[in-house]
């Protein structure tokens, strides 16, 4: 995991602890990165098996 993926993962974990699934605008604000950079990092985390996407409930699973 590179630094940005680690930061993104930590933000997602922290938000999920409070019962909230982060939105793209929130992730952009918290990371200072573009939509494309966030999307690529999220896809990498999913490919690595660190995150998964629940299509039915539209949420990221840790």
CHARMM internal coordinates of N, CA and C (Angstrom, degrees):
IC EDIT
DIST 1 N 1 CA 1.4442
DIST 1 CA 1 C 1.5352
ANGL 1 N 1 CA 1 C 107.60
DIST 1 C 2 N 1.3228
ANGL 1 CA 1 C 2 N 116.28
DIHE 1 N 1 CA 1 C 2 N 128.47
DIST 2 N 2 CA 1.4590
ANGL 1 C 2 N 2 CA 118.00
DIHE 1 CA 1 C 2 N 2 CA 176.48
DIST 2 CA 2 C 1.5378
ANGL 2 N 2 CA 2 C 110.05
DIHE 1 C 2 N 2 CA 2 C -82.45
DIST 2 C 3 N 1.3218
ANGL 2 CA 2 C 3 N 116.64
DIHE 2 N 2 CA 2 C 3 N 175.90
DIST 3 N 3 CA 1.4683
ANGL 2 C 3 N 3 CA 120.91
DIHE 2 CA 2 C 3 N 3 CA -175.38
DIST 3 CA 3 C 1.5249
ANGL 3 N 3 CA 3 C 112.66
DIHE 2 C 3 N 3 CA 3 C -58.52
DIST 3 C 4 N 1.3408
ANGL 3 CA 3 C 4 N 116.61
DIHE 3 N 3 CA 3 C 4 N -43.75
DIST 4 N 4 CA 1.4596
ANGL 3 C 4 N 4 CA 118.83
DIHE 3 CA 3 C 4 N 4 CA -178.25
DIST 4 CA 4 C 1.5230
ANGL 4 N 4 CA 4 C 111.51
DIHE 3 C 4 N 4 CA 4 C -67.75
DIST 4 C 5 N 1.3275
ANGL 4 CA 4 C 5 N 117.08
DIHE 4 N 4 CA 4 C 5 N -41.19
DIST 5 N 5 CA 1.4670
ANGL 4 C 5 N 5 CA 119.68
DIHE 4 CA 4 C 5 N 5 CA 178.04
DIST 5 CA 5 C 1.5248
ANGL 5 N 5 CA 5 C 110.38
DIHE 4 C 5 N 5 CA 5 C -62.14
DIST 5 C 6 N 1.3245
ANGL 5 CA 5 C 6 N 116.54
DIHE 5 N 5 CA 5 C 6 N -40.14
DIST 6 N 6 CA 1.4648
ANGL 5 C 6 N 6 CA 120.76
DIHE 5 CA 5 C 6 N 6 CA 178.38
DIST 6 CA 6 C 1.5323
ANGL 6 N 6 CA 6 C 110.61
DIHE 5 C 6 N 6 CA 6 C -63.54
DIST 6 C 7 N 1.3365
ANGL 6 CA 6 C 7 N 116.74
DIHE 6 N 6 CA 6 C 7 N -42.68
DIST 7 N 7 CA 1.4692
ANGL 6 C 7 N 7 CA 121.13
DIHE 6 CA 6 C 7 N 7 CA 179.01
DIST 7 CA 7 C 1.5262
ANGL 7 N 7 CA 7 C 110.36
DIHE 6 C 7 N 7 CA 7 C -64.17
DIST 7 C 8 N 1.3257
ANGL 7 CA 7 C 8 N 116.80
DIHE 7 N 7 CA 7 C 8 N -46.05
DIST 8 N 8 CA 1.4585
ANGL 7 C 8 N 8 CA 121.57
DIHE 7 CA 7 C 8 N 8 CA 179.63
DIST 8 CA 8 C 1.5261
ANGL 8 N 8 CA 8 C 110.59
DIHE 7 C 8 N 8 CA 8 C -61.21
DIST 8 C 9 N 1.3266
ANGL 8 CA 8 C 9 N 116.42
DIHE 8 N 8 CA 8 C 9 N -44.79
DIST 9 N 9 CA 1.4624
ANGL 8 C 9 N 9 CA 121.25
DIHE 8 CA 8 C 9 N 9 CA 178.97
DIST 9 CA 9 C 1.5309
ANGL 9 N 9 CA 9 C 110.28
DIHE 8 C 9 N 9 CA 9 C -59.85
DIST 9 C 10 N 1.3260
ANGL 9 CA 9 C 10 N 117.19
DIHE 9 N 9 CA 9 C 10 N -45.03
DIST 10 N 10 CA 1.4672
ANGL 9 C 10 N 10 CA 120.68
DIHE 9 CA 9 C 10 N 10 CA -178.74
DIST 10 CA 10 C 1.5269
ANGL 10 N 10 CA 10 C 111.42
DIHE 9 C 10 N 10 CA 10 C -63.83
DIST 10 C 11 N 1.3295
ANGL 10 CA 10 C 11 N 117.12
DIHE 10 N 10 CA 10 C 11 N -39.08
DIST 11 N 11 CA 1.4704
ANGL 10 C 11 N 11 CA 120.55
DIHE 10 CA 10 C 11 N 11 CA 177.21
DIST 11 CA 11 C 1.5247
ANGL 11 N 11 CA 11 C 109.94
DIHE 10 C 11 N 11 CA 11 C -62.86
DIST 11 C 12 N 1.3287
ANGL 11 CA 11 C 12 N 116.46
DIHE 11 N 11 CA 11 C 12 N -44.90
DIST 12 N 12 CA 1.4687
ANGL 11 C 12 N 12 CA 120.64
DIHE 11 CA 11 C 12 N 12 CA -179.62
DIST 12 CA 12 C 1.5273
ANGL 12 N 12 CA 12 C 110.24
DIHE 11 C 12 N 12 CA 12 C -63.38
DIST 12 C 13 N 1.3264
ANGL 12 CA 12 C 13 N 117.63
DIHE 12 N 12 CA 12 C 13 N -44.99
DIST 13 N 13 CA 1.4691
ANGL 12 C 13 N 13 CA 121.42
DIHE 12 CA 12 C 13 N 13 CA 179.12
DIST 13 CA 13 C 1.5234
ANGL 13 N 13 CA 13 C 110.50
DIHE 12 C 13 N 13 CA 13 C -59.97
DIST 13 C 14 N 1.3258
ANGL 13 CA 13 C 14 N 117.04
DIHE 13 N 13 CA 13 C 14 N -48.09
DIST 14 N 14 CA 1.4636
ANGL 13 C 14 N 14 CA 120.49
DIHE 13 CA 13 C 14 N 14 CA -178.74
DIST 14 CA 14 C 1.5231
ANGL 14 N 14 CA 14 C 111.75
DIHE 13 C 14 N 14 CA 14 C -61.77
DIST 14 C 15 N 1.3155
ANGL 14 CA 14 C 15 N 117.80
DIHE 14 N 14 CA 14 C 15 N -41.09
DIST 15 N 15 CA 1.4642
ANGL 14 C 15 N 15 CA 119.89
DIHE 14 CA 14 C 15 N 15 CA -179.99
DIST 15 CA 15 C 1.5217
ANGL 15 N 15 CA 15 C 110.81
DIHE 14 C 15 N 15 CA 15 C -69.24
DIST 15 C 16 N 1.3443
ANGL 15 CA 15 C 16 N 116.75
DIHE 15 N 15 CA 15 C 16 N -37.23
DIST 16 N 16 CA 1.4640
ANGL 15 C 16 N 16 CA 119.94
DIHE 15 CA 15 C 16 N 16 CA 179.38
DIST 16 CA 16 C 1.5307
ANGL 16 N 16 CA 16 C 111.56
DIHE 15 C 16 N 16 CA 16 C -67.14
DIST 16 C 17 N 1.3233
ANGL 16 CA 16 C 17 N 116.96
DIHE 16 N 16 CA 16 C 17 N -30.48
DIST 17 N 17 CA 1.4695
ANGL 16 C 17 N 17 CA 119.83
DIHE 16 CA 16 C 17 N 17 CA 177.07
DIST 17 CA 17 C 1.5256
ANGL 17 N 17 CA 17 C 111.60
DIHE 16 C 17 N 17 CA 17 C -60.65
DIST 17 C 18 N 1.3236
ANGL 17 CA 17 C 18 N 116.02
DIHE 17 N 17 CA 17 C 18 N -27.68
DIST 18 N 18 CA 1.4659
ANGL 17 C 18 N 18 CA 120.95
DIHE 17 CA 17 C 18 N 18 CA 178.03
DIST 18 CA 18 C 1.5275
ANGL 18 N 18 CA 18 C 111.99
DIHE 17 C 18 N 18 CA 18 C -97.33
DIST 18 C 19 N 1.3303
ANGL 18 CA 18 C 19 N 116.27
DIHE 18 N 18 CA 18 C 19 N 14.39
DIST 19 N 19 CA 1.4647
ANGL 18 C 19 N 19 CA 120.98
DIHE 18 CA 18 C 19 N 19 CA 174.43
DIST 19 CA 19 C 1.5095
ANGL 19 N 19 CA 19 C 114.42
DIHE 18 C 19 N 19 CA 19 C 76.36
DIST 19 C 20 N 1.3190
ANGL 19 CA 19 C 20 N 117.79
DIHE 19 N 19 CA 19 C 20 N 22.63
DIST 20 N 20 CA 1.4512
ANGL 19 C 20 N 20 CA 120.54
DIHE 19 CA 19 C 20 N 20 CA -177.67
DIST 20 CA 20 C 1.5165
ANGL 20 N 20 CA 20 C 110.27
DIHE 19 C 20 N 20 CA 20 C -122.17
DIST 20 C 21 N 1.3232
ANGL 20 CA 20 C 21 N 116.41
DIHE 20 N 20 CA 20 C 21 N 135.06
DIST 21 N 21 CA 1.4481
ANGL 20 C 21 N 21 CA 121.58
DIHE 20 CA 20 C 21 N 21 CA 173.91
DIST 21 CA 21 C 1.5301
ANGL 21 N 21 CA 21 C 107.18
DIHE 20 C 21 N 21 CA 21 C -92.39
DIST 21 C 22 N 1.3240
ANGL 21 CA 21 C 22 N 119.11
DIHE 21 N 21 CA 21 C 22 N 120.30
DIST 22 N 22 CA 1.4654
ANGL 21 C 22 N 22 CA 120.46
DIHE 21 CA 21 C 22 N 22 CA -174.51
DIST 22 CA 22 C 1.5233
ANGL 22 N 22 CA 22 C 112.34
DIHE 21 C 22 N 22 CA 22 C -65.52
DIST 22 C 23 N 1.3282
ANGL 22 CA 22 C 23 N 115.91
DIHE 22 N 22 CA 22 C 23 N 142.92
DIST 23 N 23 CA 1.4558
ANGL 22 C 23 N 23 CA 121.60
DIHE 22 CA 22 C 23 N 23 CA 176.26
DIST 23 CA 23 C 1.5206
ANGL 23 N 23 CA 23 C 109.11
DIHE 22 C 23 N 23 CA 23 C -93.12
DIST 23 C 24 N 1.3113
ANGL 23 CA 23 C 24 N 116.00
DIHE 23 N 23 CA 23 C 24 N 163.93
DIST 24 N 24 CA 1.4552
ANGL 23 C 24 N 24 CA 120.41
DIHE 23 CA 23 C 24 N 24 CA 179.48
DIST 24 CA 24 C 1.5306
ANGL 24 N 24 CA 24 C 111.89
DIHE 23 C 24 N 24 CA 24 C -60.93
DIST 24 C 25 N 1.3402
ANGL 24 CA 24 C 25 N 119.52
DIHE 24 N 24 CA 24 C 25 N -45.00
DIST 25 N 25 CA 1.4699
ANGL 24 C 25 N 25 CA 118.42
DIHE 24 CA 24 C 25 N 25 CA 177.11
DIST 25 CA 25 C 1.5350
ANGL 25 N 25 CA 25 C 113.07
DIHE 24 C 25 N 25 CA 25 C -59.30
DIST 25 C 26 N 1.3326
ANGL 25 CA 25 C 26 N 117.17
DIHE 25 N 25 CA 25 C 26 N -37.41
DIST 26 N 26 CA 1.4685
ANGL 25 C 26 N 26 CA 120.08
DIHE 25 CA 25 C 26 N 26 CA 177.37
DIST 26 CA 26 C 1.5277
ANGL 26 N 26 CA 26 C 111.01
DIHE 25 C 26 N 26 CA 26 C -64.97
DIST 26 C 27 N 1.3267
ANGL 26 CA 26 C 27 N 116.57
DIHE 26 N 26 CA 26 C 27 N -42.32
DIST 27 N 27 CA 1.4587
ANGL 26 C 27 N 27 CA 120.31
DIHE 26 CA 26 C 27 N 27 CA 179.61
DIST 27 CA 27 C 1.5225
ANGL 27 N 27 CA 27 C 110.91
DIHE 26 C 27 N 27 CA 27 C -66.53
DIST 27 C 28 N 1.3269
ANGL 27 CA 27 C 28 N 116.94
DIHE 27 N 27 CA 27 C 28 N -38.09
DIST 28 N 28 CA 1.4673
ANGL 27 C 28 N 28 CA 120.44
DIHE 27 CA 27 C 28 N 28 CA 177.59
DIST 28 CA 28 C 1.5227
ANGL 28 N 28 CA 28 C 110.39
DIHE 27 C 28 N 28 CA 28 C -63.05
DIST 28 C 29 N 1.3159
ANGL 28 CA 28 C 29 N 116.35
DIHE 28 N 28 CA 28 C 29 N -42.43
DIST 29 N 29 CA 1.4672
ANGL 28 C 29 N 29 CA 120.93
DIHE 28 CA 28 C 29 N 29 CA -179.36
DIST 29 CA 29 C 1.5251
ANGL 29 N 29 CA 29 C 111.22
DIHE 28 C 29 N 29 CA 29 C -67.89
DIST 29 C 30 N 1.3229
ANGL 29 CA 29 C 30 N 117.11
DIHE 29 N 29 CA 29 C 30 N -42.94
DIST 30 N 30 CA 1.4652
ANGL 29 C 30 N 30 CA 120.92
DIHE 29 CA 29 C 30 N 30 CA -175.89
DIST 30 CA 30 C 1.5287
ANGL 30 N 30 CA 30 C 112.89
DIHE 29 C 30 N 30 CA 30 C -74.96
DIST 30 C 31 N 1.3473
ANGL 30 CA 30 C 31 N 117.58
DIHE 30 N 30 CA 30 C 31 N -29.28
DIST 31 N 31 CA 1.4616
ANGL 30 C 31 N 31 CA 120.08
DIHE 30 CA 30 C 31 N 31 CA -177.62
DIST 31 CA 31 C 1.5231
ANGL 31 N 31 CA 31 C 113.10
DIHE 30 C 31 N 31 CA 31 C -99.07
DIST 31 C 32 N 1.3213
ANGL 31 CA 31 C 32 N 116.50
DIHE 31 N 31 CA 31 C 32 N -25.77
DIST 32 N 32 CA 1.4580
ANGL 31 C 32 N 32 CA 119.93
DIHE 31 CA 31 C 32 N 32 CA -175.56
DIST 32 CA 32 C 1.5185
ANGL 32 N 32 CA 32 C 112.39
DIHE 31 C 32 N 32 CA 32 C 75.20
DIST 32 C 33 N 1.3223
ANGL 32 CA 32 C 33 N 116.99
DIHE 32 N 32 CA 32 C 33 N 16.12
DIST 33 N 33 CA 1.4688
ANGL 32 C 33 N 33 CA 122.13
DIHE 32 CA 32 C 33 N 33 CA -178.02
DIST 33 CA 33 C 1.5236
ANGL 33 N 33 CA 33 C 110.42
DIHE 32 C 33 N 33 CA 33 C -106.64
DIST 33 C 34 N 1.3323
ANGL 33 CA 33 C 34 N 115.45
DIHE 33 N 33 CA 33 C 34 N 165.19
DIST 34 N 34 CA 1.4595
ANGL 33 C 34 N 34 CA 121.23
DIHE 33 CA 33 C 34 N 34 CA -179.93
DIST 34 CA 34 C 1.5311
ANGL 34 N 34 CA 34 C 110.86
DIHE 33 C 34 N 34 CA 34 C -79.45
DIST 34 C 35 N 1.3178
ANGL 34 CA 34 C 35 N 114.47
DIHE 34 N 34 CA 34 C 35 N 166.34
DIST 35 N 35 CA 1.4597
ANGL 34 C 35 N 35 CA 120.81
DIHE 34 CA 34 C 35 N 35 CA 177.96
DIST 35 CA 35 C 1.5230
ANGL 35 N 35 CA 35 C 110.72
DIHE 34 C 35 N 35 CA 35 C -59.15
DIST 35 C 36 N 1.3217
ANGL 35 CA 35 C 36 N 117.06
DIHE 35 N 35 CA 35 C 36 N -40.65
DIST 36 N 36 CA 1.4598
ANGL 35 C 36 N 36 CA 121.46
DIHE 35 CA 35 C 36 N 36 CA -179.31
DIST 36 CA 36 C 1.5266
ANGL 36 N 36 CA 36 C 111.28
DIHE 35 C 36 N 36 CA 36 C -64.72
DIST 36 C 37 N 1.3345
ANGL 36 CA 36 C 37 N 117.85
DIHE 36 N 36 CA 36 C 37 N -42.88
DIST 37 N 37 CA 1.4655
ANGL 36 C 37 N 37 CA 121.28
DIHE 36 CA 36 C 37 N 37 CA 179.57
DIST 37 CA 37 C 1.5260
ANGL 37 N 37 CA 37 C 111.26
DIHE 36 C 37 N 37 CA 37 C -64.44
DIST 37 C 38 N 1.3310
ANGL 37 CA 37 C 38 N 116.54
DIHE 37 N 37 CA 37 C 38 N -40.75
DIST 38 N 38 CA 1.4642
ANGL 37 C 38 N 38 CA 121.35
DIHE 37 CA 37 C 38 N 38 CA 178.57
DIST 38 CA 38 C 1.5275
ANGL 38 N 38 CA 38 C 110.07
DIHE 37 C 38 N 38 CA 38 C -66.00
DIST 38 C 39 N 1.3150
ANGL 38 CA 38 C 39 N 116.61
DIHE 38 N 38 CA 38 C 39 N -43.00
DIST 39 N 39 CA 1.4572
ANGL 38 C 39 N 39 CA 121.51
DIHE 38 CA 38 C 39 N 39 CA 179.78
DIST 39 CA 39 C 1.5288
ANGL 39 N 39 CA 39 C 111.09
DIHE 38 C 39 N 39 CA 39 C -61.86
DIST 39 C 40 N 1.3184
ANGL 39 CA 39 C 40 N 117.29
DIHE 39 N 39 CA 39 C 40 N -45.57
DIST 40 N 40 CA 1.4596
ANGL 39 C 40 N 40 CA 121.08
DIHE 39 CA 39 C 40 N 40 CA 179.63
DIST 40 CA 40 C 1.5265
ANGL 40 N 40 CA 40 C 111.56
DIHE 39 C 40 N 40 CA 40 C -63.21
DIST 40 C 41 N 1.3266
ANGL 40 CA 40 C 41 N 117.16
DIHE 40 N 40 CA 40 C 41 N -43.84
DIST 41 N 41 CA 1.4635
ANGL 40 C 41 N 41 CA 121.00
DIHE 40 CA 40 C 41 N 41 CA 179.92
DIST 41 CA 41 C 1.5260
ANGL 41 N 41 CA 41 C 110.77
DIHE 40 C 41 N 41 CA 41 C -65.21
DIST 41 C 42 N 1.3320
ANGL 41 CA 41 C 42 N 117.03
DIHE 41 N 41 CA 41 C 42 N -40.65
DIST 42 N 42 CA 1.4646
ANGL 41 C 42 N 42 CA 121.01
DIHE 41 CA 41 C 42 N 42 CA 178.65
DIST 42 CA 42 C 1.5242
ANGL 42 N 42 CA 42 C 110.48
DIHE 41 C 42 N 42 CA 42 C -63.89
DIST 42 C 43 N 1.3280
ANGL 42 CA 42 C 43 N 116.80
DIHE 42 N 42 CA 42 C 43 N -44.33
DIST 43 N 43 CA 1.4685
ANGL 42 C 43 N 43 CA 120.58
DIHE 42 CA 42 C 43 N 43 CA 178.28
DIST 43 CA 43 C 1.5250
ANGL 43 N 43 CA 43 C 110.59
DIHE 42 C 43 N 43 CA 43 C -61.28
DIST 43 C 44 N 1.3310
ANGL 43 CA 43 C 44 N 117.14
DIHE 43 N 43 CA 43 C 44 N -40.34
DIST 44 N 44 CA 1.4680
ANGL 43 C 44 N 44 CA 120.25
DIHE 43 CA 43 C 44 N 44 CA 177.52
DIST 44 CA 44 C 1.5229
ANGL 44 N 44 CA 44 C 111.23
DIHE 43 C 44 N 44 CA 44 C -62.09
DIST 44 C 45 N 1.3325
ANGL 44 CA 44 C 45 N 117.03
DIHE 44 N 44 CA 44 C 45 N -42.13
DIST 45 N 45 CA 1.4657
ANGL 44 C 45 N 45 CA 120.91
DIHE 44 CA 44 C 45 N 45 CA 179.06
DIST 45 CA 45 C 1.5312
ANGL 45 N 45 CA 45 C 110.93
DIHE 44 C 45 N 45 CA 45 C -64.71
DIST 45 C 46 N 1.3216
ANGL 45 CA 45 C 46 N 117.01
DIHE 45 N 45 CA 45 C 46 N -36.45
DIST 46 N 46 CA 1.4677
ANGL 45 C 46 N 46 CA 120.91
DIHE 45 CA 45 C 46 N 46 CA 177.89
DIST 46 CA 46 C 1.5251
ANGL 46 N 46 CA 46 C 109.57
DIHE 45 C 46 N 46 CA 46 C -69.41
DIST 46 C 47 N 1.3461
ANGL 46 CA 46 C 47 N 117.43
DIHE 46 N 46 CA 46 C 47 N -43.55
DIST 47 N 47 CA 1.4703
ANGL 46 C 47 N 47 CA 120.85
DIHE 46 CA 46 C 47 N 47 CA 178.65
DIST 47 CA 47 C 1.5251
ANGL 47 N 47 CA 47 C 111.79
DIHE 46 C 47 N 47 CA 47 C -61.37
DIST 47 C 48 N 1.3268
ANGL 47 CA 47 C 48 N 116.45
DIHE 47 N 47 CA 47 C 48 N -36.08
DIST 48 N 48 CA 1.4640
ANGL 47 C 48 N 48 CA 121.01
DIHE 47 CA 47 C 48 N 48 CA -179.64
DIST 48 CA 48 C 1.5277
ANGL 48 N 48 CA 48 C 112.02
DIHE 47 C 48 N 48 CA 48 C -77.77
DIST 48 C 49 N 1.3430
ANGL 48 CA 48 C 49 N 116.99
DIHE 48 N 48 CA 48 C 49 N -8.00
DIST 49 N 49 CA 1.4559
ANGL 48 C 49 N 49 CA 120.84
DIHE 48 CA 48 C 49 N 49 CA 178.71
DIST 49 CA 49 C 1.5217
ANGL 49 N 49 CA 49 C 113.70
DIHE 48 C 49 N 49 CA 49 C 83.35
DIST 49 C 50 N 1.3262
ANGL 49 CA 49 C 50 N 117.23
DIHE 49 N 49 CA 49 C 50 N 10.61
DIST 50 N 50 CA 1.4654
ANGL 49 C 50 N 50 CA 121.25
DIHE 49 CA 49 C 50 N 50 CA -179.37
DIST 50 CA 50 C 1.5285
ANGL 50 N 50 CA 50 C 110.26
DIHE 49 C 50 N 50 CA 50 C -79.79
DIST 50 C 51 N 1.3199
ANGL 50 CA 50 C 51 N 116.32
DIHE 50 N 50 CA 50 C 51 N -37.13
DIST 51 N 51 CA 1.4654
ANGL 50 C 51 N 51 CA 122.88
DIHE 50 CA 50 C 51 N 51 CA 175.49
DIST 51 CA 51 C 1.5195
ANGL 51 N 51 CA 51 C 108.24
DIHE 50 C 51 N 51 CA 51 C -121.04
DIST 51 C 52 N 1.3252
ANGL 51 CA 51 C 52 N 115.83
DIHE 51 N 51 CA 51 C 52 N 159.10
DIST 52 N 52 CA 1.4667
ANGL 51 C 52 N 52 CA 120.29
DIHE 51 CA 51 C 52 N 52 CA 171.82
DIST 52 CA 52 C 1.5252
ANGL 52 N 52 CA 52 C 107.68
DIHE 51 C 52 N 52 CA 52 C -140.03
DIST 52 C 53 N 1.3266
ANGL 52 CA 52 C 53 N 115.28
DIHE 52 N 52 CA 52 C 53 N 155.42
DIST 53 N 53 CA 1.4580
ANGL 52 C 53 N 53 CA 121.39
DIHE 52 CA 52 C 53 N 53 CA -178.08
DIST 53 CA 53 C 1.5144
ANGL 53 N 53 CA 53 C 108.96
DIHE 52 C 53 N 53 CA 53 C -108.34
DIST 53 C 54 N 1.3186
ANGL 53 CA 53 C 54 N 116.14
DIHE 53 N 53 CA 53 C 54 N 124.22
DIST 54 N 54 CA 1.4656
ANGL 53 C 54 N 54 CA 121.99
DIHE 53 CA 53 C 54 N 54 CA 176.80
DIST 54 CA 54 C 1.5245
ANGL 54 N 54 CA 54 C 107.19
DIHE 53 C 54 N 54 CA 54 C -92.92
DIST 54 C 55 N 1.3323
ANGL 54 CA 54 C 55 N 116.47
DIHE 54 N 54 CA 54 C 55 N 101.96
DIST 55 N 55 CA 1.4691
ANGL 54 C 55 N 55 CA 121.10
DIHE 54 CA 54 C 55 N 55 CA -176.31
DIST 55 CA 55 C 1.5186
ANGL 55 N 55 CA 55 C 111.87
DIHE 54 C 55 N 55 CA 55 C -63.54
DIST 55 C 56 N 1.3171
ANGL 55 CA 55 C 56 N 115.98
DIHE 55 N 55 CA 55 C 56 N -37.26
DIST 56 N 56 CA 1.4670
ANGL 55 C 56 N 56 CA 119.85
DIHE 55 CA 55 C 56 N 56 CA -176.65
DIST 56 CA 56 C 1.5287
ANGL 56 N 56 CA 56 C 111.21
DIHE 55 C 56 N 56 CA 56 C -64.63
DIST 56 C 57 N 1.3319
ANGL 56 CA 56 C 57 N 116.88
DIHE 56 N 56 CA 56 C 57 N -46.71
DIST 57 N 57 CA 1.4680
ANGL 56 C 57 N 57 CA 121.09
DIHE 56 CA 56 C 57 N 57 CA -176.90
DIST 57 CA 57 C 1.5179
ANGL 57 N 57 CA 57 C 113.43
DIHE 56 C 57 N 57 CA 57 C -96.74
DIST 57 C 58 N 1.3450
ANGL 57 CA 57 C 58 N 117.04
DIHE 57 N 57 CA 57 C 58 N -3.66
DIST 58 N 58 CA 1.4588
ANGL 57 C 58 N 58 CA 122.63
DIHE 57 CA 57 C 58 N 58 CA 178.73
DIST 58 CA 58 C 1.5230
ANGL 58 N 58 CA 58 C 112.66
DIHE 57 C 58 N 58 CA 58 C 56.93
DIST 58 C 59 N 1.3536
ANGL 58 CA 58 C 59 N 116.06
DIHE 58 N 58 CA 58 C 59 N 47.58
DIST 59 N 59 CA 1.4711
ANGL 58 C 59 N 59 CA 120.71
DIHE 58 CA 58 C 59 N 59 CA 178.63
DIST 59 CA 59 C 1.5261
ANGL 59 N 59 CA 59 C 110.10
DIHE 58 C 59 N 59 CA 59 C -136.44
DIST 59 C 60 N 1.3337
ANGL 59 CA 59 C 60 N 114.64
DIHE 59 N 59 CA 59 C 60 N 156.59
DIST 60 N 60 CA 1.4589
ANGL 59 C 60 N 60 CA 120.96
DIHE 59 CA 59 C 60 N 60 CA 173.31
DIST 60 CA 60 C 1.5284
ANGL 60 N 60 CA 60 C 108.12
DIHE 59 C 60 N 60 CA 60 C -86.45
DIST 60 C 61 N 1.3264
ANGL 60 CA 60 C 61 N 115.64
DIHE 60 N 60 CA 60 C 61 N 135.99
DIST 61 N 61 CA 1.4525
ANGL 60 C 61 N 61 CA 121.18
DIHE 60 CA 60 C 61 N 61 CA 176.02
DIST 61 CA 61 C 1.5195
ANGL 61 N 61 CA 61 C 108.98
DIHE 60 C 61 N 61 CA 61 C -106.90
DIST 61 C 62 N 1.3047
ANGL 61 CA 61 C 62 N 115.21
DIHE 61 N 61 CA 61 C 62 N 142.80
DIST 62 N 62 CA 1.4635
ANGL 61 C 62 N 62 CA 121.19
DIHE 61 CA 61 C 62 N 62 CA -178.80
DIST 62 CA 62 C 1.5096
ANGL 62 N 62 CA 62 C 108.41
DIHE 61 C 62 N 62 CA 62 C -98.80
END
COOR INIT
IC SEED 1 N 1 CA 1 C
IC BUILD
